[in-house]
Amino acid sequence: MRDDPSVVDLVERARHGDARAWDALVDRYAPLVWAICRRFGLGGADAEDVAASVWLRLVERLDTIREPAALPGWLATTVRRECLTALRGRRHQVLVGDESNLDSVDEPAFEELLLTQERHIALRAAFDNLPEHCRHLLTLLFDDPPAPYAQISSRTGTPVGAIGPTRRRCLDRLRRDPTLAAVVGVEQS
């Protein structure tokens, strides 16, 4: 995992009691926690219990994490352990089948899940850094189904002939955003 300065900054600020930094960490990594819970077949109250346990463990151990940039990996490992504990705990209530396979969860798949989550987070952050006109234009262009150019022109005030070149400039700006470039390995210019 690459050293992400924004993660290091959030962890350091959260360690010093910054509630906004803590909220940002939870917002950033909650989708990862839920995705891992789903991979283990947990949902509803079970997934909520796992998530609560993970965030509690993070609060308890935030000061002991030596490498703040490794937080995503720490979270993924902690979620996996909590999921296994939850599955073992409900074994007496619900038949879960052969549990021996659960201990050998495909590590590369979890690593890929973690990388994908990091890319999504970086893309959202980079998109939020774009100027309003770029965000509005790209939202209209990538809506499902995409809006026709005439409608985009009337909504944005951009001439129809300028929509394509403006889209290209906005996408280029998005690609050059340091947050996104750090995760996808794009050279900044």
ChimeraX commands (.cxc) that place a marker at each C-alpha (Angstrom):
marker #1 position 0.00,0.00,0.00 radius 0.5
marker #1 position 1.35,3.40,-0.93 radius 0.5
marker #1 position 1.93,6.02,1.72 radius 0.5
marker #1 position -1.11,8.23,1.44 radius 0.5
marker #1 position -0.38,11.53,3.18 radius 0.5
marker #1 position -4.08,12.21,3.70 radius 0.5
marker #1 position -4.47,8.96,5.68 radius 0.5
marker #1 position -1.40,9.75,7.78 radius 0.5
marker #1 position -2.76,13.25,8.43 radius 0.5
marker #1 position -6.21,11.95,9.41 radius 0.5
marker #1 position -4.76,9.33,11.76 radius 0.5
marker #1 position -2.45,11.86,13.42 radius 0.5
marker #1 position -5.27,14.37,13.87 radius 0.5
marker #1 position -7.65,11.69,15.19 radius 0.5
marker #1 position -4.97,10.61,17.69 radius 0.5
marker #1 position -5.00,14.15,19.04 radius 0.5
marker #1 position -8.77,14.17,19.50 radius 0.5
marker #1 position -9.88,15.81,16.25 radius 0.5
marker #1 position -13.48,14.58,15.86 radius 0.5
marker #1 position -13.64,15.73,12.23 radius 0.5
marker #1 position -10.59,13.62,11.39 radius 0.5
marker #1 position -12.18,10.60,13.11 radius 0.5
marker #1 position -15.41,11.14,11.15 radius 0.5
marker #1 position -13.41,11.41,7.93 radius 0.5
marker #1 position -11.65,8.10,8.68 radius 0.5
marker #1 position -14.96,6.36,9.34 radius 0.5
marker #1 position -16.55,7.86,6.21 radius 0.5
marker #1 position -13.55,6.88,4.14 radius 0.5
marker #1 position -13.24,3.28,5.31 radius 0.5
marker #1 position -16.81,2.29,6.22 radius 0.5
marker #1 position -17.43,1.01,2.65 radius 0.5
marker #1 position -14.39,-1.25,3.02 radius 0.5
marker #1 position -15.70,-2.63,6.33 radius 0.5
marker #1 position -19.13,-3.34,4.84 radius 0.5
marker #1 position -17.66,-4.90,1.69 radius 0.5
marker #1 position -15.58,-7.35,3.72 radius 0.5
marker #1 position -18.59,-8.21,5.88 radius 0.5
marker #1 position -20.56,-8.98,2.71 radius 0.5
marker #1 position -17.75,-11.23,1.44 radius 0.5
marker #1 position -18.15,-13.25,4.61 radius 0.5
marker #1 position -21.90,-13.43,4.09 radius 0.5
marker #1 position -22.71,-11.13,6.98 radius 0.5
marker #1 position -25.44,-8.56,6.75 radius 0.5
marker #1 position -27.89,-6.70,8.93 radius 0.5
marker #1 position -27.25,-6.84,12.65 radius 0.5
marker #1 position -24.24,-9.15,12.28 radius 0.5
marker #1 position -22.45,-6.73,9.96 radius 0.5
marker #1 position -23.38,-3.80,12.21 radius 0.5
marker #1 position -21.92,-5.65,15.22 radius 0.5
marker #1 position -18.72,-6.36,13.32 radius 0.5
marker #1 position -18.43,-2.74,12.20 radius 0.5
marker #1 position -19.01,-1.47,15.74 radius 0.5
marker #1 position -16.34,-3.84,17.06 radius 0.5
marker #1 position -13.87,-2.73,14.40 radius 0.5
marker #1 position -14.37,0.97,15.12 radius 0.5
marker #1 position -14.12,0.32,18.85 radius 0.5
marker #1 position -10.85,-1.58,18.35 radius 0.5
marker #1 position -9.54,1.30,16.26 radius 0.5
marker #1 position -10.40,3.80,19.00 radius 0.5
marker #1 position -8.65,1.59,21.55 radius 0.5
marker #1 position -5.55,1.08,19.41 radius 0.5
marker #1 position -5.25,4.28,17.39 radius 0.5
marker #1 position -2.27,5.40,19.47 radius 0.5
marker #1 position -0.46,2.10,18.95 radius 0.5
marker #1 position -0.60,1.99,15.14 radius 0.5
marker #1 position 3.05,2.49,14.18 radius 0.5
marker #1 position 2.48,3.14,10.48 radius 0.5
marker #1 position -0.60,5.33,9.99 radius 0.5
marker #1 position -0.43,4.76,6.20 radius 0.5
marker #1 position -1.01,1.05,6.90 radius 0.5
marker #1 position -4.42,1.76,8.44 radius 0.5
marker #1 position -6.39,0.30,5.49 radius 0.5
marker #1 position -4.58,-3.02,5.84 radius 0.5
marker #1 position -5.03,-2.98,9.62 radius 0.5
marker #1 position -8.74,-2.37,9.15 radius 0.5
marker #1 position -9.08,-5.16,6.57 radius 0.5
marker #1 position -7.32,-7.64,8.85 radius 0.5
marker #1 position -9.39,-6.58,11.87 radius 0.5
marker #1 position -12.66,-6.85,9.92 radius 0.5
marker #1 position -11.75,-10.35,8.70 radius 0.5
marker #1 position -10.99,-11.47,12.26 radius 0.5
marker #1 position -14.21,-9.95,13.59 radius 0.5
marker #1 position -16.21,-11.61,10.80 radius 0.5
marker #1 position -14.72,-14.99,11.67 radius 0.5
marker #1 position -15.49,-14.40,15.34 radius 0.5
marker #1 position -19.08,-13.48,14.49 radius 0.5
marker #1 position -19.51,-16.58,12.33 radius 0.5
marker #1 position -18.08,-18.83,15.02 radius 0.5
marker #1 position -20.29,-17.17,17.64 radius 0.5
marker #1 position -23.48,-17.85,15.76 radius 0.5
marker #1 position -22.50,-21.42,14.89 radius 0.5
marker #1 position -24.71,-22.72,17.69 radius 0.5
marker #1 position -27.69,-20.83,16.28 radius 0.5
marker #1 position -27.28,-21.12,12.52 radius 0.5
marker #1 position -25.61,-23.90,10.57 radius 0.5
marker #1 position -22.89,-22.24,8.46 radius 0.5
marker #1 position -21.43,-25.31,6.82 radius 0.5
marker #1 position -17.76,-26.17,6.62 radius 0.5
marker #1 position -16.02,-23.38,8.52 radius 0.5
marker #1 position -12.55,-24.66,7.66 radius 0.5
marker #1 position -12.71,-22.73,4.38 radius 0.5
marker #1 position -13.30,-19.44,6.19 radius 0.5
marker #1 position -9.81,-19.37,7.67 radius 0.5
marker #1 position -8.27,-19.60,4.22 radius 0.5
marker #1 position -9.97,-16.57,2.71 radius 0.5
marker #1 position -8.33,-15.59,-0.55 radius 0.5
marker #1 position -5.76,-12.99,0.55 radius 0.5
marker #1 position -5.11,-11.62,-2.97 radius 0.5
marker #1 position -8.85,-11.01,-3.37 radius 0.5
marker #1 position -8.91,-8.98,-0.15 radius 0.5
marker #1 position -5.84,-7.07,-1.25 radius 0.5
marker #1 position -7.57,-6.28,-4.56 radius 0.5
marker #1 position -10.73,-5.25,-2.69 radius 0.5
marker #1 position -8.66,-2.90,-0.57 radius 0.5
marker #1 position -6.93,-1.38,-3.61 radius 0.5
marker #1 position -10.24,-0.94,-5.40 radius 0.5
marker #1 position -11.71,0.79,-2.36 radius 0.5
marker #1 position -8.70,3.11,-2.16 radius 0.5
marker #1 position -9.11,4.00,-5.86 radius 0.5
marker #1 position -12.81,4.79,-5.37 radius 0.5
marker #1 position -12.03,6.99,-2.38 radius 0.5
marker #1 position -9.30,8.80,-4.32 radius 0.5
marker #1 position -11.57,9.28,-7.34 radius 0.5
marker #1 position -14.32,10.77,-5.16 radius 0.5
marker #1 position -11.80,13.09,-3.49 radius 0.5
marker #1 position -10.31,14.16,-6.83 radius 0.5
marker #1 position -13.79,14.74,-8.26 radius 0.5
marker #1 position -14.64,16.93,-5.25 radius 0.5
marker #1 position -11.49,18.97,-5.97 radius 0.5
marker #1 position -12.67,19.86,-9.49 radius 0.5
marker #1 position -14.23,23.25,-10.15 radius 0.5
marker #1 position -18.02,23.30,-9.95 radius 0.5
marker #1 position -18.47,23.62,-13.73 radius 0.5
marker #1 position -16.38,20.47,-14.32 radius 0.5
marker #1 position -18.26,18.49,-11.68 radius 0.5
marker #1 position -21.59,19.56,-13.15 radius 0.5
marker #1 position -20.56,18.82,-16.74 radius 0.5
marker #1 position -19.07,15.40,-15.94 radius 0.5
marker #1 position -22.09,14.44,-13.84 radius 0.5
marker #1 position -24.40,15.22,-16.77 radius 0.5
marker #1 position -22.14,13.41,-19.26 radius 0.5
marker #1 position -21.75,10.29,-17.16 radius 0.5
marker #1 position -25.33,10.11,-15.95 radius 0.5
marker #1 position -27.18,6.93,-16.91 radius 0.5
marker #1 position -28.39,7.56,-19.53 radius 0.5
marker #1 position -26.20,10.53,-20.43 radius 0.5
marker #1 position -27.97,13.78,-21.11 radius 0.5
marker #1 position -28.02,14.94,-24.76 radius 0.5
marker #1 position -25.51,17.66,-25.65 radius 0.5
marker #1 position -28.32,20.15,-26.30 radius 0.5
marker #1 position -29.65,19.64,-22.79 radius 0.5
marker #1 position -26.15,19.83,-21.29 radius 0.5
marker #1 position -25.56,23.05,-23.21 radius 0.5
marker #1 position -28.73,24.65,-21.85 radius 0.5
marker #1 position -28.05,23.47,-18.27 radius 0.5
marker #1 position -24.39,24.53,-18.16 radius 0.5
marker #1 position -24.29,27.46,-20.56 radius 0.5
marker #1 position -21.54,25.69,-22.50 radius 0.5
marker #1 position -21.89,25.85,-26.30 radius 0.5
marker #1 position -22.55,22.39,-27.82 radius 0.5
marker #1 position -19.27,22.56,-29.78 radius 0.5
marker #1 position -17.30,23.24,-26.58 radius 0.5
marker #1 position -18.71,20.34,-24.53 radius 0.5
marker #1 position -16.25,17.74,-25.86 radius 0.5
marker #1 position -13.11,19.88,-25.42 radius 0.5
marker #1 position -14.31,21.03,-21.97 radius 0.5
marker #1 position -14.95,17.41,-20.99 radius 0.5
marker #1 position -11.40,16.53,-22.07 radius 0.5
marker #1 position -9.90,19.38,-20.03 radius 0.5
marker #1 position -11.96,18.40,-16.97 radius 0.5
marker #1 position -10.94,14.74,-17.27 radius 0.5
marker #1 position -7.29,15.75,-17.72 radius 0.5
marker #1 position -7.53,17.87,-14.60 radius 0.5
marker #1 position -9.12,14.95,-12.75 radius 0.5
marker #1 position -6.30,12.61,-13.85 radius 0.5
marker #1 position -3.65,15.08,-12.65 radius 0.5
marker #1 position -5.16,15.45,-9.17 radius 0.5
marker #1 position -2.46,14.38,-6.68 radius 0.5
marker #1 position -4.93,12.30,-4.65 radius 0.5
marker #1 position -5.90,10.19,-7.65 radius 0.5
marker #1 position -2.41,10.14,-9.18 radius 0.5
marker #1 position -0.95,8.68,-5.96 radius 0.5
marker #1 position -3.35,5.74,-6.03 radius 0.5
marker #1 position -3.33,4.90,-9.73 radius 0.5
marker #1 position 0.34,5.66,-10.32 radius 0.5
marker #1 position -0.19,8.41,-12.91 radius 0.5
marker #1 position 2.70,10.77,-13.44 radius 0.5
marker #1 position 1.79,14.36,-12.70 radius 0.5
marker #1 position 2.65,16.99,-15.23 radius 0.5
marker link #1:1,2 radius 0.2
marker link #1:2,3 radius 0.2
marker link #1:3,4 radius 0.2
marker link #1:4,5 radius 0.2
marker link #1:5,6 radius 0.2
marker link #1:6,7 radius 0.2
marker link #1:7,8 radius 0.2
marker link #1:8,9 radius 0.2
marker link #1:9,10 radius 0.2
marker link #1:10,11 radius 0.2
marker link #1:11,12 radius 0.2
marker link #1:12,13 radius 0.2
marker link #1:13,14 radius 0.2
marker link #1:14,15 radius 0.2
marker link #1:15,16 radius 0.2
marker link #1:16,17 radius 0.2
marker link #1:17,18 radius 0.2
marker link #1:18,19 radius 0.2
marker link #1:19,20 radius 0.2
marker link #1:20,21 radius 0.2
marker link #1:21,22 radius 0.2
marker link #1:22,23 radius 0.2
marker link #1:23,24 radius 0.2
marker link #1:24,25 radius 0.2
marker link #1:25,26 radius 0.2
marker link #1:26,27 radius 0.2
marker link #1:27,28 radius 0.2
marker link #1:28,29 radius 0.2
marker link #1:29,30 radius 0.2
marker link #1:30,31 radius 0.2
marker link #1:31,32 radius 0.2
marker link #1:32,33 radius 0.2
marker link #1:33,34 radius 0.2
marker link #1:34,35 radius 0.2
marker link #1:35,36 radius 0.2
marker link #1:36,37 radius 0.2
marker link #1:37,38 radius 0.2
marker link #1:38,39 radius 0.2
marker link #1:39,40 radius 0.2
marker link #1:40,41 radius 0.2
marker link #1:41,42 radius 0.2
marker link #1:42,43 radius 0.2
marker link #1:43,44 radius 0.2
marker link #1:44,45 radius 0.2
marker link #1:45,46 radius 0.2
marker link #1:46,47 radius 0.2
marker link #1:47,48 radius 0.2
marker link #1:48,49 radius 0.2
marker link #1:49,50 radius 0.2
marker link #1:50,51 radius 0.2
marker link #1:51,52 radius 0.2
marker link #1:52,53 radius 0.2
marker link #1:53,54 radius 0.2
marker link #1:54,55 radius 0.2
marker link #1:55,56 radius 0.2
marker link #1:56,57 radius 0.2
marker link #1:57,58 radius 0.2
marker link #1:58,59 radius 0.2
marker link #1:59,60 radius 0.2
marker link #1:60,61 radius 0.2
marker link #1:61,62 radius 0.2
marker link #1:62,63 radius 0.2
marker link #1:63,64 radius 0.2
marker link #1:64,65 radius 0.2
marker link #1:65,66 radius 0.2
marker link #1:66,67 radius 0.2
marker link #1:67,68 radius 0.2
marker link #1:68,69 radius 0.2
marker link #1:69,70 radius 0.2
marker link #1:70,71 radius 0.2
marker link #1:71,72 radius 0.2
marker link #1:72,73 radius 0.2
marker link #1:73,74 radius 0.2
marker link #1:74,75 radius 0.2
marker link #1:75,76 radius 0.2
marker link #1:76,77 radius 0.2
marker link #1:77,78 radius 0.2
marker link #1:78,79 radius 0.2
marker link #1:79,80 radius 0.2
marker link #1:80,81 radius 0.2
marker link #1:81,82 radius 0.2
marker link #1:82,83 radius 0.2
marker link #1:83,84 radius 0.2
marker link #1:84,85 radius 0.2
marker link #1:85,86 radius 0.2
marker link #1:86,87 radius 0.2
marker link #1:87,88 radius 0.2
marker link #1:88,89 radius 0.2
marker link #1:89,90 radius 0.2
marker link #1:90,91 radius 0.2
marker link #1:91,92 radius 0.2
marker link #1:92,93 radius 0.2
marker link #1:93,94 radius 0.2
marker link #1:94,95 radius 0.2
marker link #1:95,96 radius 0.2
marker link #1:96,97 radius 0.2
marker link #1:97,98 radius 0.2
marker link #1:98,99 radius 0.2
marker link #1:99,100 radius 0.2
marker link #1:100,101 radius 0.2
marker link #1:101,102 radius 0.2
marker link #1:102,103 radius 0.2
marker link #1:103,104 radius 0.2
marker link #1:104,105 radius 0.2
marker link #1:105,106 radius 0.2
marker link #1:106,107 radius 0.2
marker link #1:107,108 radius 0.2
marker link #1:108,109 radius 0.2
marker link #1:109,110 radius 0.2
marker link #1:110,111 radius 0.2
marker link #1:111,112 radius 0.2
marker link #1:112,113 radius 0.2
marker link #1:113,114 radius 0.2
marker link #1:114,115 radius 0.2
marker link #1:115,116 radius 0.2
marker link #1:116,117 radius 0.2
marker link #1:117,118 radius 0.2
marker link #1:118,119 radius 0.2
marker link #1:119,120 radius 0.2
marker link #1:120,121 radius 0.2
marker link #1:121,122 radius 0.2
marker link #1:122,123 radius 0.2
marker link #1:123,124 radius 0.2
marker link #1:124,125 radius 0.2
marker link #1:125,126 radius 0.2
marker link #1:126,127 radius 0.2
marker link #1:127,128 radius 0.2
marker link #1:128,129 radius 0.2
marker link #1:129,130 radius 0.2
marker link #1:130,131 radius 0.2
marker link #1:131,132 radius 0.2
marker link #1:132,133 radius 0.2
marker link #1:133,134 radius 0.2
marker link #1:134,135 radius 0.2
marker link #1:135,136 radius 0.2
marker link #1:136,137 radius 0.2
marker link #1:137,138 radius 0.2
marker link #1:138,139 radius 0.2
marker link #1:139,140 radius 0.2
marker link #1:140,141 radius 0.2
marker link #1:141,142 radius 0.2
marker link #1:142,143 radius 0.2
marker link #1:143,144 radius 0.2
marker link #1:144,145 radius 0.2
marker link #1:145,146 radius 0.2
marker link #1:146,147 radius 0.2
marker link #1:147,148 radius 0.2
marker link #1:148,149 radius 0.2
marker link #1:149,150 radius 0.2
marker link #1:150,151 radius 0.2
marker link #1:151,152 radius 0.2
marker link #1:152,153 radius 0.2
marker link #1:153,154 radius 0.2
marker link #1:154,155 radius 0.2
marker link #1:155,156 radius 0.2
marker link #1:156,157 radius 0.2
marker link #1:157,158 radius 0.2
marker link #1:158,159 radius 0.2
marker link #1:159,160 radius 0.2
marker link #1:160,161 radius 0.2
marker link #1:161,162 radius 0.2
marker link #1:162,163 radius 0.2
marker link #1:163,164 radius 0.2
marker link #1:164,165 radius 0.2
marker link #1:165,166 radius 0.2
marker link #1:166,167 radius 0.2
marker link #1:167,168 radius 0.2
marker link #1:168,169 radius 0.2
marker link #1:169,170 radius 0.2
marker link #1:170,171 radius 0.2
marker link #1:171,172 radius 0.2
marker link #1:172,173 radius 0.2
marker link #1:173,174 radius 0.2
marker link #1:174,175 radius 0.2
marker link #1:175,176 radius 0.2
marker link #1:176,177 radius 0.2
marker link #1:177,178 radius 0.2
marker link #1:178,179 radius 0.2
marker link #1:179,180 radius 0.2
marker link #1:180,181 radius 0.2
marker link #1:181,182 radius 0.2
marker link #1:182,183 radius 0.2
marker link #1:183,184 radius 0.2
marker link #1:184,185 radius 0.2
marker link #1:185,186 radius 0.2
marker link #1:186,187 radius 0.2
marker link #1:187,188 radius 0.2
marker link #1:188,189 radius 0.2
view
